[in-house]
């Protein structure tokens, strides 16, 4: 049915990079809205990410989460811009990182589970983009002062875990069955993925921050390759779990627009 066929987005013009969190949220919602119209799976990750962006915005407004709210606002915008720029480049046939190329190419395929699409987005954005964003807003010796707030924003990112658990249970009921059998299993998978990603992001920030930006490229390329390889493992975990993935896939909701709405809350 046409309803379940992913159609690549084709914006008429590439939007200017956002400079505020409100502009980030606007552009995220533009992608979500277009995904709902065209039934494009990019709406899965974007819907989840928009919720995190809203949480960061609220934390900054509340003023009781971060030490340096102004800098965290800049970090959020720089971080989000890497995803938005990657999607705009992909949509217009431009050049992007291997990590995002893999994640976006997989959107055309109806075989990956929704959870795999979400993990691919998290992999590219946290394992690669977050470290680059941190080094950008806190270069050199400034990076050390970012650590506490970096850990705090990671705490907000960790909310992806609980969101994924609740929402995916509705659109992928056999994941809920697995959770009933092993309540801690899904937590372990996502918490492990998030913990590793956060550590890797900070390690990349520590590597890049002392260097002038014109020396970043080889280090980013090396990390990009390793993140891409991890993405391939997410897509193709091996024959030992292929049967389990097929069992989950058989009952997963195929209505892309509906799934986006559920993930978006």
N, C-alpha and C positions, 0 to 999 in steps of 0.2 A: 504493500500500500504506500502511496506517496507520503502519507502522514509520517512514516517511520524512516524515510530516506533523508540522510543528512545532506544538505545543500550548502556548499561553501558560501560564506558571506562575501559580498562584493560591494563594499561601501563606495559611494560615488566620489568621496574625497577623504583623504587621510586626515583625521582630526589633529589639531595642534596638541603637543604634549601638555597634560594638565600641570598646573602649578600649585594647586591647592587640593586638599582632601575632598572637598565638595566637588571639584571638577573630576577627580578620579572616580568618585561614586557615580557621577553623571555618565562618564564614558563606560564604566562597567555596566550600568543599567542599559545603555544604548546597545551594547553587545548582547545582553540578556534578552532585551526586547526583540532584536533582530533574530536571535536564535529561536525564540518562541514562534516567530513568523515563518522561519525557514526550516525549523526542526534540525538545527545544527547542534552537535554535541559539545561545542565549545561552551555552550550555556551551562553545562554541568559544573565545570571548574569555576567559571566566572560567577555563577550564582553563589557558590560557597565562598569564594574570595570576597565578594561584595559584602557578605555578612561580617567577615573579619574586618574589612575596611571600616564599616560602620562602627564596630566595637572599638577600634583604635580611635576613631574620631570622638566617640563618647568619652573614652578614657582621657583624652587630651582636654576636652571641655570640662570634665569633672575635676581635673587637676590633681587627683590623688593617687595616680598610678606611676607616673614618670617623674624623674628629677628635672629633666629639661624638656618641657612640652614643645617648645618651638623647634628644637632639633628633631624630636620624634615626629613632628608633623612633616619636616623635610624628609626624614628617612622614609616615612610612609609613602610620600609622593615619588621619591626616587625609586623606591622598591617597586611600586605599582607601575611606574612608567616602563620598567623593563618588560613586564608582561604585556602591557598595552602596545609598546613598540614592536614586540615580537609578533603579536597577533596582526597588527597593521602591516608589518613587513610580509608576513605569510599571505595575507589576503590580497596583497598587491604584487606578489611574485618577487619580493625582495629577499635579501640575505638575512639569516637569523642564526642563532646558535643551534648546534646539533641537537641539544637537549629539547629545545622547543620544537624544532623541525620534527623530531620523532613524535612528540606529544600531539602536535597538530595533524601530522599525517595519519595518526591512528584514529582520528575522528571520523575518517571516511569509511572505516571498517566497522561492521556491525558485530564482530566477534568478541572484542574486549568487553569485559563487564564494566558497569558504571564505576565501580570501585577502582578498577584499573585506570580508567580515564582520570579520575580524581588524583590517584597516586602519581600518575605521570605529570600532571600539572604541579603538584606539590614538589615532586622531585626536581623539575627544572627550576621552579621559582625559589624554593628554599635552598636546595643544595648548591645552586649556582648564583642566582640573582641576589639573594639576601646578603651574602658576604660582600659582593661588589657594591651594593647599596650602602652598607655599613662603612666600608672604606671610603666611599665617596663623600659621605656627610661628616665623617670623623677621620680625616687623614692624619698621618704621622702620629705624634704623641697624643692627639685628641682621642684616639680610639679607646684608650684605657678608661677614660671617663664615660664612655658609652656603654660599658659592659653591663652595668646594673639595669639600665633602661632596655638594652638589647635582650637581656634575660626576661624582662617584664613583657616586652612585645612578643617574645617567644611563648610566654604563658598565654597570651591572647590567641596566638596561632594554634596552640594546643587545643583550643576549643573546637577546632576542626574535628577532633577525635569524637567528642560527644555528639556533634552535629551529624557526622557521618553515620554513627551508630543508629541514631533515631530515624533519620530520614531514609537511609538505605533499607531499613527494615520494611518500609512501606513499598518501595519500588523494586526491591530485591528480596522477596520473602524468604528465600532459602538461606540467605545470610542470617536472617533472624532465627531460623531454625538452628543454624550452627551456633549462634550465640546462646540459645537456650540449652544446647548440649554442653557448651563450654563457655560460660559467661565471661571468662577472662581472656578467651582466645583472641577476640577482635581487639580488645584493649591492648593486648601485648603486641599485636601486629602494628597498630597505628602508633602507639606510644614509642615503640622501638624505632619505627621509621622517623617519627618526629624528633626523638632524642638524637639519633645519628645525624639527621639533617641539620639540626641546630648547632651541633658541635662542628660539623663540617663547614657550615656557614661562617662561624666565628674564626675557624682556622684560616679560611680563605681571606677574611677581613684582615687578620693579623699578618698574612703574607703580603697583601696588597698595600695596606695603609702606609708603610714606611717608604714605598716606592713612588716615584713620579708616575703619573698616569700613562705616559708614553712607554712605560716599561711593563704595563699590566698585561698586554695582549698574549704573550706566550703562556703566562700562568693561567689566564682565563681559558685559553684554548685547551690546556692540559686538564683543567678541572671539567670543562665542558665535555671532553671525551669520556672521562670517568662517569660523569652524570648521565651521559647518553648510554653508556654501557649498562648502568644500573637501570635505566629506563627500558632497555631491551629485556632485562631480566624480569622486570615488572610485567611486560607484555608476554614474554615467553618463559615462564618459570620452570618449564620442564615437564616431561611425561609423567612424573610422579604425582603432579597435581592437575594435569590436564583433565582427567575424569571428573574431579571435583568442580573445576571451573565450568565444565559442560553441564553438570548437574545443576549448578547455580543459575547458569545462563538460561536453561530451559524454562524457568519460571519468572525470569526477570521481565519487568514491564518494558514493552517495546515502544511505548508512546513517548518519544523524546521530549515533546513540549510539556507533557504532564510531569515527567521526571524532573525537568528543570524547575517547574513550579514547586515541587515537593522539596527539592534540595535547597531552593531559595527561601523556604520557610513561609 
